[in-house]
């Protein structure tokens, strides 16, 4: 006989964990089914940035709501998420300065602590930075980073304490549908009956959705990061995204710096491929990129490098809400930027399921139907697309 749950969540990454916690906090008893182990997919490879700067207001509202969880983690969730407040700098290309100013105004209207600073202000926050190409930047003093695996485990422990269950090594092989409504799932570790199934499977989300006849516009997106041994002359620094040079960094402890590139990312292939090492040539590209902005990193050493994978949508925004048969919900397609919004997304999804609408932040912009309606998400003052398959060097050579 199948076991019975109030809801089945497929995927024990940060979004599956958040959905489980918020449903369990409302009295539901969900079961989380994970094909491998907790945070073994995109979450475990996340860079863990916790910042609010976006060019889409709904994204910013989700990030700001989630920030309250990160800064009050022990009181709200229990355990530890590893949040470190470093502050966050957003740098943009010269032709995006007007958009930056408009977006800072939008963020301030929401209540997010942020301000515009000039090149001298950037140098004060990050001594040794090259600012010849900078006019203005955005500064968020309350932002930083957290530990994705610790965050996910804390959410799942709190969910289990409230009645949820976690089953690892349970890859979903089929989702049962009866008369247009989901009724349960099957795995090699057993079957479960439930009237609600949530697809939070990250890079595997399209394959899960296909089990109920839903064709998701998701590509498997691969992203490399490296940890650099930070030279002593560089010193501590805030988290930063540099759109002009298409990279981001944040500290890792007292002596390392994490770097990721926003271009040259591979699309397609299988989500099951290995991610223990970065793509050939990535460490060299990353080193060259950071030295453009922070020349002191010329003496940095490479500690390690690896890859991660997620599902990328056409507008680089998630798909959240019902799709296909009744009771089937999507919580996927975060396109590599979903960690920082996960606490709020889980809360809003629980509201959508239990109350009929998301009350904390409106999730309707992320509906699945937007792709068929040609109503893709785009900010009022957009920047260039975040993730690019072509490299910055290729872009420059083509101009």
N, C-alpha and C positions, 0 to 999 in steps of 0.2 A: 504494500500500500504506500502511495506517495505520502511524504510528510506535508504538513500544511503550514503556510505562513501568511501574514497579512499582505506582504509584498516581497518580491524577489528582486534583488539588486545584482546585476551582472557586472562584476568588476570591483576589486578592492583597492583602487587607487584613491586619490584624495577626494574625487567627486562621489564615488560610490560610498566612501566612508562618511562624507558629510551628509549625504541623503539618508544613510542609515541612522546617523545620530539624530537628525532633526525629526525623522519619522518616529523613532523610538521615544524621543522626548515628548512627542504628542500622544504617546500611548500605543502606537502601532508596534507590531512584532515582526520586523523584516528579517529575511535571511540574505546574507551577502555571499554570493558564489564567486570564487576567484579561480581562474584557470591555473595559476601558479602560486605565488605567495603575495602577501600584502605589499603594495607599492613596487611591484616588480616590473611594471611597465613604464609609462611616461612619468609617473609621479616620482619614482625612485631616481630618475635622471633629470628631474626638474632643477633649474637653477635657484628656485625658491625666492625670487624677488617679491617683496611686499611693498607695492607702490600704487599710487592712485592716478598717475598721469595717463590719460587716454584722450583720444579725439572724439569719442562717442560717449554721450552723457550716461547712458544706461550702464556701460562698462564701468565708468567712474563711480557710479552709485553702488554697484555691486562691490567694487574694490574698497570703497570707503566703509560700507557696512561690514565687510570682512575684516577690515583693519581693527575694528573694535574687538573682534574675537581674538586676533593675534596679540593685541596689547593687553587684553584681560583674560588670557587663555586659562590660567589656573582657576579663576572664579567661574568662567562660563563653561569650560569643558572638563578641566582637571588634567593632570599630567603636565607635559611640557611640549611646546611646539618649537622651541629654540629661536624665538624671535630676537633679533639683534637690531637695535635702532642705529642706523648709520647715516641717515639722511639719503636723499636721492636727487641726482642731477639729470635733467633731460636736456640734451644738446641737440640742435637741429641744424640743417643746412641753411645758408643765408637766405635762400628763397622761401623758407618755411617759417621765418621769424614772425610774420603777421599771423599765421595760423597758431603759432605757439602762444602769442599774446591772447588771441581769442579763446583758446582752450584753457589757459590759466584763469581767465575771467569766468568761464563756465565752471571750472572746478571750485573756484572761490565762492561762487553763488551756491553751490551744493553745501559748502561748509568745510571743504578740504583745505588744510593749512598749506598754502603754496604761494610762491611769489616769483616775479621776474627779477633776474639779477643780470648785471653786465659782465663783461669779460674779466674785469678786476675782481668782481665778486666770485666768479668761478675760480680764479687763481687763489683767492683767499681760502676757499674751501678745499682746494686740491693743489697745493704748491708744486711747481714744476710742470704744470699742464701747459700745453701749447694752445694759445687762444687767438692767434693772428687771424683766423677765419671766423671767429665768433663775435657776434654783436650782443646777443641776449641768450639767456638760458632760463630754465625753470628749476626752482629749488623746492623740495618737499622735506622739511626737517624731521617729520615724524616717520618717514619710511625707512625701509631696511631690507632684511631678509629673514627667512626662517628655515628650519630643517624639514624638508618635505616628508621624509620617512617617519620622523618623530611625530609630526603633525597628524599624519594618517593613522598611525598606531594609537595615538591618544584619542582621536575621534572614534575609532573602532572599539577601543576599550570602554569608552563612555557609552557607546551604543549598546554593547553587550551588557553592561551593567544595568541598562534600562530595558533589556528584554530582547535585543537583537541577537542573531546568531551569525557566525562567520564559518564558512566551509572553504578551505583552501584545497588546491589540487582538484578542482571540480569544474572543468571546462564544460560549458553548456553545449550539448549536441543537438538539441531541438527545443523549440518553444511550442507548446500545444495551444491550439486555438479552437474554440467551439462556438459555432454560430456567430462569428464576428467578434468574439471576446477572448482575450488570453485567459487561459485556465491553469497554466503551469509550465514547468521546464523539466528537462531530463539531462542528467550528467552521468558520467561513469561512477560517481559516488552516490547516486540515488536520484530520485525524482521528488519534486516539490509541487504542490498545488497552491496557486495564488491568483487572485483576480487583478493584480497589478504587477507588471514586470517593467523594470527600469534598465535601460541599456546605458551603462556607464563604462563601456569596455575600451575606451581610448582608441588606440590604433586598430583594434579588432571590432570596433563598433559597427562598421558597415557589414561585416560578416554576420554579426548577431542580428542586425536589423533585417537582413535578407531572409532570415529564418521565418519571418512573418510577412514577407513580401514587400518590405519597405526598401527602396533603392536610395541609399544615402549618397550625396555628392561629396564623398570623403576620399582624399588621397592619403596614403601613408607618407608621412613627412619625417625625414631624418635630420637630426640636429646634433652637431658636435659641440662639446665644451672642453676646456682645458683648465688645469690648475697650475698656476705659475708661482714659483718661489719668489716672493716680492723682495726686490733689493732694499737694503736698509735705508738707502738715501731717498726712497720713494715715500716711505712712511704710511700711516693709516690713511684711508681714503673712503669717501662715500660710495654707495652704489651709483651707477651711471649708465645711461643709454646714450650713445653717440650716433645719431642718425646720419650725420655727415660722413662718418667713417664706417657705418654699418656694423657696429659691435656694441656689446654691453659688458660691464664688469661689476663685480661686487667683492668685498673682502671675504675671505674664508679663514676665520680665526685670526691669530695675531701675525701670521707670516705668509699667508697664501692669498692669491687673487684668482677668482674664477672669471674666465672670459668665454663668451660665446659670440659667434658671428651671425649677422642677420641676413646674409646672402650666401650663395653657393650651396644651398641646402637641397639635398636630393629628394625627389618626389617619386612615388611609386614603389614597386617591389613588395616584398612580403613583410608583415609585421613580426614574423617569427625569426628574421635574420638576427645574427649576433650584434650586440651593441657594446661589447667589452672594450673595443678600441675605436678611435676616431678614424675618419677617412684619411687616406694618404695625403700628405701635404697640409692637413689642417693646422697642426701646431705652428708650422712656418708662416702660414697666412695670418694666424691669430697674433703671432709675435710681431709681424710687420705692421699689422693694423693698430695694435695698442701703442707701439712706439711712435706712430704719427701724432698721437694725442698726448702721450706721456713718455717722453724720450728716456726718462730714467729706467724704464723697463728694458732697455737694451742689455742690461746685465742680469735680467731675470733668467731663472732656470725652469725647465719643464718638470713638474712633479708627476702629472698623469694627464691622460685625455681619454674621453669615451664618447659614445653617442647615446641619443635617446630618440624615441619615436612617438608620434601622436597622429591624430587624424586632422587633416587640413581641409577646411571648407573653401568654396569659391570666394567668399568675402572675409575669410580669416576670422570668423566669429562662430561661436558655438551654436549647436542646435539643442534647444531645451523645450520640452513640452510633449504633448501627445502626438502620435503618428500611427497610421495603420489601424490594426484592430483595437477595439475598446480596451482600455487598461494598459496599453503599451506606451511607455514614455521614453523619450530620448534625453540623455544628459551627456553629450559628447561633442566632438568637433571643436575642441577648445584651441586647436591650432597653435599649441605651444605656449599659450599665455593664461592657462586656467588655474594655476595654483593659487594665486593671490585672491581670486574671487570665490573660491570653493566654499568657504563657510556660509556666505550669503546665498550662493546658488542652491545649496542643500536646503537651507531654510525656506527659500522661495519655492522650490520644487515641492517640499512638504506642504506648503500652503496651497499650492495649485492642486495637489492631489486631494487634500483633506478639506479644503475650504472652497474649492472651485475656482480660485484665482490667487495669484501671487500678490500679497498685500505689502510686503516689505519693499520690493522693487518689481516693477512691471516686467514680466518675462516675455511679453508678446513680441517684441522685436526679434527674438531668437526662434520664432516658430519655424517648423519644418517647411511650411507652405510658402515661405518667402522666396524660395528658389524657383518654384513653378510660377509664382506671381511676378518674377523679375523685380522683387523689392528687397534687394540686398542691403545689408547694413553698411552705412558709410557716414562718417562724422560730418557735421556741418562745416568744419574747418579741418579737412583731413590732411594727414601726412602721406608720404609715399607708403606703399604696402610694406608691412614689417618684414615678412619672410620672402626672400627672392631666391629663385633657383639659379639665376645668373650671378656671378661674382661682381663685386664692385670694380675690380680690375677690368673685367670684360665690359662693364657698362662704360667705364671711362675711355677704353680703347675704341668703343663704337661711336663716341661723340666727335 
